[in-house]
Amino acid sequence: MLYSVLAAKAYARNLQYRGAHMLHNAASAMFGFMYACIWAGIGESRSLGEYGTDGMVGYIAFTQASLWVTGFITQGLGLPGSVRTGQIALDLMRPVHLFPHLVSKEWGQIAYQFFYKSIPIYTLYVLVFQLNLPSLWPGGVLTFLALGCAAYLSICMNYIIGASAMWTTESQWLYWANHAVMMLLAGFFIPVEWLPDWLQALAWLSPYPHLLYVPTRIYLGYEQAGLLLGSVSWCVAMTFLCLAVTRLLRRKVEVQGG
């Protein structure tokens, strides 16, 4: 019950800024439109593999809309700010584990961004590019599950980045470095299979392809549920890693030098 209340509060807080967020939607939609037009131009002289021109336009449209669920997560889940102000000491003393506490609040944020950013942006792309929508079963359900795993993985990665603020005075660079690597290894600019072989191998040794590439491939109908096993496995592994980081964080925190 507590965790659902935390998520609901985070969702409700964002509702106060719906007007301002519409500007974000317009800017995000414009970037996606430019990327799609670039691939449409390239497709006039190249086959673009199994995707074709229409497939790559659909690929870009879906990844651009999905960024608001899997990419634009609260920086460090707010942990760097808590460390700087000392609020982290109170957070750790609460009768609630820090990790699920912050995860619950972030789920509320992600739910808001899904309904008020991802869906409107993708709806616009469907109308402008005349994209085909997948059937509800199994494509729609599998895509929703893949996006859920992707969002959770991104939350875990940002939690670890935020926790690093206990050991460094500035963790913002980690957030942006992670974001830059995600743009490449998650298949945002180009599909992962088009990367050099060594970079593909490196990508699949990380959770990054499961943030954008896997949900997009499933949505477009190129993959089935098999890739979800990898997403779930990474979710389990990242959960244990976040719990281990929390234990280290508890040992590191100092209250009045004690």
C-alpha positions, -999 to +999 in steps of 0.1 A: +000+000+000+028+024+009+046+019-024+014+025-044+008+057-025+043+069-032+038+062-069+004+079-070+018+110-053+046+112-078+021+108-107-001+135-092+028+159-087+036+158-124+000+166-133+006+202-122+030+207-151+011+193-180+011+226-199+049+230-197+054+193-206+035+199-239+065+220-250+087+191-243+065+169-264+067+193-293+105+194-292+108+156-288+084+150-317+104+174-339+137+155-332+121+122-340+106+137-372+140+148-383+156+114-376+128+097-395+132+120-425+169+113-425+163+076-427+136+081-453+162+100-474+188+072-470+162+046-479+158+061-514+192+048-524+197+019-499+176-011-490+180-007-452+181-044-447+150-062-433+135-030-421+131-011-454+123+026-454+089+022-437+104-001-411+131+023-402+107+052-399+086+030-376+118+021-357+128+057-351+092+067-342+089+040-315+124+045-300+118+083-298+085+079-280+100+052-258+128+074-245+103+091-221+098+057-204+133+042-206+157+071-211+146+102-194+146+090-158+151+113-128+189+119-125+202+095-099+166+091-086+173+122-066+200+106-045+228+132-053+207+160-040+198+140-008+235+134-002+244+170-006+217+182+018+221+153+043+186+141+037+200+107+029+206+101+066+169+105+073+159+085+043+180+056+055+165+058+090+129+054+076+112+021+083+112+015+045+141+002+024+156+030+004+157+011-029+119+002-032+111+036-017+128+055-046+118+029-072+081+034-063+083+072-067+100+068-100+073+044-113+048+072-107+070+095-128+073+070-155+036+063-156+029+100-161+055+102-189+040+072-206+005+086-207+013+123-212+045+121-233+051+087-250+015+080-261+008+116-275+042+116-293+037+082-309+001+090-318+013+120-337+038+098-356+011+073-364-009+100-380+019+118-398+038+086-410+007+064-413+023+037-392+007+003-386-002-007-351+005-042-338-023-066-327-031-064-290-021-101-286+007-110-286+025-080-300+010-053-278+012-073-245+048-084-252+058-048-260+043-036-228+062-062-208+094-053-226+089-016-219+082-024-183+115-043-180+133-016-198+120+011-175+130-009-144+165-015-158+168+022-164+156+029-128+182+005-114+210+020-134+201+055-122+199+043-087+235+030-089+246+063-104+228+082-077+243+061-049+278+069-063+273+104-049+284+089-015+319+084-029+322+114-053+313+150-050+298+151-085+279+122-101+262+142-129+288+132-154+280+096-148+244+103-156+252+119-189+279+093-198+253+066-192+228+085-214+254+088-242+263+052-241+226+042-240+220+062-272+246+040-290+244+006-274+206+006-269+200+010-307+186+045-307+205+060-336+209+027-355+198-009-349+222-029-328+228-054-356+243-027-378+270-019-353+305-033-358+308-069-346+330-060-316+306-033-306+276-056-310+293-081-287+300-054-262+264-042-263+249-076-256+272-080-226+254-051-211+217-044-204+216-015-229+200-033-258+171-042-235+163-005-230+152+003-265+163-022-291+145-052-276+111-035-271+113-019-305+121-052-323+092-069-305+068-041-313+077-041-350+072-079-351+108-089-358+112-108-325+090-128-302+090-134-265+125-150-265+144-118-260+123-110-229+141-138-211+172-117-213+154-086-201+140-104-171+174-119-163+190-084-163+162-071-141+169-098-115+206-092-116+203-054-114+179-058-084+205-078-065+232-053-075+211-023-062+204-041-029+242-047-025+249-010-033+224+000-007+242-020+019+275-003+010+258+030+011+245+024+046+280+017+058+294+048+041+269+074+053+281+095+083+258+114+106+277+142+125+309+124+119+297+092+135 
